[in-house]
């Protein structure tokens, strides 16, 4: 091959490999060590939470808000959305009763997945709530009680055989759903990045953590027996337990029956998650104390994911409420900046921090849903600009790793070619 032709081939390979950055929605996201991977390159889960997507999409007169939110998110470089794939009993349910589903709500979720695919956004879908909102584990317990089960508390959700059967059936139903918009079965759809077993699982009746550990293990194996394509995470907040005395002090006295390390070491769990709300967990502290906690909380979990769990870690919820006393907009931007700096610093060095999802993204005209944490990108210019800057930095990082990988590949090819040439000349 002539030198000119060799140079042309090298440039063509580099251009093809780096085109489009890191937001390609084409394939399943996988893991390699402590990194997410997509199409052979590191993938950074820069995104948002929007629990309301299915609920709003199920109303044809309101579904445009889902499209608006995805459009705004995509324009700022966000590539991941986390949302609920549950709504148990109550008003406009997805699951009316165990095994009985509301087709209109399911079509809402179909629409959400179809729109995410359209805008190049991948999804994390959560299967049940720890809390009462949208039914949660309390509703499963109530269903079982109505069938004659003798139950002591909502924590029986994790141990009762009948309830576990209800929950497994929900997993099976969602994974095998044939999307009426895209025609793709959920378990075969790469638009879905990952499943989440539960939003913030807690079992306060068992501080040892044994019950949650057994439940995660059982449900993870069950889900993976149906779907081996997608990643799976447990939905943890990141509180420590067990024998990790040096880390338990970070819990601020909050004991919920989980253990960030042991729970995420379960082999069927593909990546770790952590949530962070210093304004809720340290309600009487000043802003600087909350930022100091946030820094220490993130450092500890990134280090433990890197060195002990050896899997990626996703900051799956973080935010700052404007309802906090003395709030000014700069305080929210400081929280976002702290989180994004931690993620980028770790990612740049090949570390375990794989992305962050702020709580939460709204479209315009959703005043009745407001909880103090919402971000309407078109109405929050400084926060939106910070999000876009992080997107740009992560895209450049993806391209840098892709170039380095291609350069190494080209050098290996040259070495092989030169070695053959020397052999011919002998």
N, C-alpha and C positions, 0 to 999 in steps of 0.2 A: 504494500500500500504506500502511495506517495505521501510525503509530509503534508502537502496541502489537503489531500483527501482525508488523512488521519485527523487533522485539525478540524475539518468540516464535520466529521462524524462525532468528534468529542463535543463540539459546540451544539450540535443537534440533540445529542443525548441530554446535555445540561439544560437546554431550553425546554425540552419535553418534560423533564423530571421536575422542574421548578415552576412550570406554568400553573397558575391558579392558586398558588399558596396552599393553605391547609384546610380549606373549607369544602373540598370535594365531598359530595354526599353519596358517592357511588357504591362503596363497599362497606362490609361490616367492620366496625371498629374492633380491634383485638388488643391484647396486651403483649408486651415483650419486656420481661423484667419489671422495672418500675415505670414504664412508659406505655401510654396508649399509642396504637399504631393504626394508620389508615393508608391504604395503597402504598405500603412499604416505607412510609415516612412517619415521624412522630406526629401525634395528633393532640392538640391542646383543647380541652373542654372549656372554652370561654363562652359563658352563657348566662342563663337566667332561669328563675322559677316563674311559673304561671299556673297555679293550681286550677284556675277557673276555666281553662280552655274547653274541655269537654262540655261543661255546664252551659257555657255561653254558646258554643257551636251548635248545641242541640236545638236552639231556638233560631229558625231560619231568618228571622228579622234582626238578629243580633250577631250572626256568624261572621259578618264582615269585620267585626272587631278582632277576631282571631287572625284574619288575613292582614289587617292593619298592624297588629302587634308583630307578626312574623316579618312583614315588610320592613318595619322600622328596625327590628333587631338585626335583620340581615344587612341592612344598609350601614350599620355600625360594626359589622364584622362578627356578630355573635353567631355561634354555630351549634349551640346546645340549648334545649329547653327541657325543663323537668316539670312534670305535671301528673295529675291523678288519673289512674285508670280504675277508679272506684267511686261509687256513691251508693251507699247501702241503706235501703229503705228511705223513709222520710220523703221530703218534697223533691220531685223529679229525680227519682233514683235511677241508677244504672242497674243494680241488682235489687229487684223488688222484694224478693224473699230467696232463700237458698236455692240456687239453680234456675230461678225465674228472672228473665232479663227484659228491660225496657228497650225495645228496638230503636226508638227515637233517640235515646241517649247514646246507644252504641253507634248510631249513624253520626252523632256529634263527634265521637272519638275517631271514627273513620275520617271525617272531614279534617279534624286536627292533624292526623297523620298525613293525609293527602296534601294539605297546605304546607306542612313542614317540609315535605319532600319538594314541593314546588319552589320553596325559598331557600333550599340548601341547608336546612336545619335538622339536626338529629335530635332524638327525644330519649329521655329517661322516663319510664312509666312506672309509677308506684302502685302497688296492689291493694293496700289497705292502710287505714289510719290508726295510729295508736290512740288518738284522741276521739272525742265524740263527733267532731265535725265530719259531715258526710257519712255518718254511721259509725265507722270505726270498729274497734274490737268489742266495744260495748254492745253494738247491734248484733254481732255474731253471738255474743253471750245471751242476749235476749231471745234470739231465734232458738237457741238450744234449750233455754229454759221453757219456752213455749211448747217444746217437744218432750217435756218431762225430765230434762236433765237437772240434777241437783248441783248447783254451782255456788261457790262462795264469793267470788269477786270477778272483776273484769279480767284479771290476770289468768283466769282459767282458760282464756282464749288460747294460751300457749300449750296447754296440757290436755285438754278434753278431746277425746277421740272424735266425737261428733263434730265439734267445732273445727277441728283440723281437717275433717272431711269436707266441710263447707268451703273452707279456705282453699283447699287443693282443687276443688271443683271450679272455683273462681279463676285460679291460675290456668287451669286447663281450658276453660271457656275463652278467656282473653287471648291466650297464646294461639288458639286454633280459630280465632275469628277471621273470617274472610272479608276483607275491607270492601265495602260497597262502592267506594270512590275509586280506589286504585286496582282492585281485583287481586291484591296480594294478601296472603294469609299473614297475620301479624308475626308469627314466628319465623317467617321467611323474608321479612322486610328489613333491609339495612337502614331504612330511615330511623328505625328504633336502634339506639345505641346500646341501651341496657334496660334491664328490669330491676325494680327495687322491691324487696320483700315487704317492707313496711315503712311508713313515714315515722321516724323517730321511735323505734320499739323501746318500750320500758316495761319492766316487771319489778316493781318496787317491793313486792311481797317476797322476793328472793334476792337479797343483797349479794348472795354468793355468786350469782350470775349463771348458775348451772342450767336453769330452766331456759333462759334465752339462748344459751350456747347450743343446747340440744335442739331447740326449735329451729334456729337458723340452719343447723346442719341438716335436719330432716327436710325442711322446705327447699333448701338450695338443691339438694340431691333430686328431689321430686321435680322441680322446675327444669333442671338440666336434663332430666330424662325425657322431657318433651321437646326442649329447645336447646340444641347444642350450638346454635349460631351466635346467640347474643351473650353479651357480658351480663353479670349479675352482681348486685351489691345489696347489703342488708338494710341500709337506710339509717345507719347509726349517727348519733350526734357527736360521738368522740369521747364520751366519759370513760375513765379508766376504772379498772377493778382488779380483782385477783391479788397477785403478789407484787404489783408494781407500785411499791410504796412511794418512790420518788415522784411518780407521776400523779398519784391520787390527790395530792395537794392542789393540783390544777383544777380539780372538780368543783372547788368552792363549796364543798360540803354537799354537793348534789349527788345522791346515790340512786341509780335507776335500774340496777341489776344487769348492766351491760359492761363489757370490757373491750375497749377499742382494739387492743392487741389480740387477745384470744379469739374474739368474734371474727376478726378479719383474717386470721390465720387458717380458718376453715377452707379446705382445698377448693370447694365449689364456689367460693366467693372470689370474684376476679379483681376487685379493687376496693379500697377503703374509702369511707366518707367521713366528713367531719362538718358539724354546723357550728356557728359562732354568733352569739348575741350578747356581747358584753353589756349593752345597755339594759338588757333584761336580767342577766345573771349578776350584775353589779349595780343595782338600781340606785344606790345612794352614793355612788362614787363619782368623781369628776371625770371629765373627758379624757384627760391624760392617763389616768389610772386604767380606764377602759381600753385605751390604745396599747398600754403596756401589757395588759392581760392578753389582748389579741395577738400581739407579737409573740409572747411566750407560748400561748396556746398553739399557734401555727407552727412555730419552730419545733415544739415537742412532737407534734403529729407528723410533720414532714420527716423529721429524723427517725421516728419509729417506723414509719412506712418504708423508709429507705433501708434502714439497718436491721430491723427485726422482722417486720411483716414481709418486706421485699415485694411489694405490690404498689401500683400507683395509688395516690390519695387525691381525692376530689373534695374541695371545700364546697359542699353541695348546698349550703345555705349560709348567707351572711347579709347583714344590712344594718341600717341605722334609722330609727323612727323619728320623724319630725314632731311626733307628739311628746318626745322627751322634754322635760323642763329645761328651759334655756337654750333650746335647739337653734342653731343657725346652719345654713346650707353647707358651709365649709366643713362642718363636722362629719356629714355624710361622705363628702369627697375625701376626707382624711382616712375614713374607714376603707373606702374603695381603693385608695392609693396604697395603703398598708397591705391589703390583701393582694393586689395586683403586683406589687413589688416583690412580695414573698414568692408568688407563683413564678414570676419571670426569672428571678434570681435562681431558684431551684431548677427550673426548666433549662435555663442557659447552661447549667453545669451537668445536665443529664440526670437531675435528681427526680425525686418521687412526686413532687407537686405537679399535678397534671391538669389543673384548671380550677375555676371558681364560678359559681352560679349565684348571682345576687338575688335576694328576695325583696321585691318581686316586680316583674314587668307588667305594666298595664297599657292598654290602648286608651285613647281619648274617650271621654264620655262614660267612665266607669265609677262615678263618685260613690255609688251605693256599696261598692266592694272595698273601699279604701280602709287600710289598717294602719297607716302611718309609715309603712315601709315601701309603699309602691313607688315605682319610677315610671313616669310617662316620658319617654325619650324626647318627644317634641316639645315638652314643657320643662325639661331639666337640662339646659344646654351644657353646664359645667360637668355634670355627671356623664352625660352622653358623650362629651368630648373625651373624658377620661377613659370611658369604655372603648371608644374608637382608637385611642392611642395604644391601649393594651392589645387590641386586635392587630394593629399594624406591627407592633413589636413581635407578637407571636407568629404572625405570617412570615416576617423576616427570619425568625428563628427556624421555622420549618424549612424555608428555602436554604438557609445556611447548612442545616443538617443534610438536606438532599444533595447539595453541591459537594459536601465533604464525602458523602457516600459514593457519589458518582466519580469523584476524583480518585478515591481509593480503588474503585472498580476498574477505572481506566489504567491506573498504575499496575494493577495485577495483570490486566490483559497485555500491557506492554512487556512486563517481565516474562510472561509466558511466550510472547512472540519473539522476544530477544533470545530467550533460552533455546527456542527451536532453531533460530537462525544460527546460533553458535554450533548447535548439533549438526546442521547441514554442512557447515564449513569445515568440519573435521575430516 
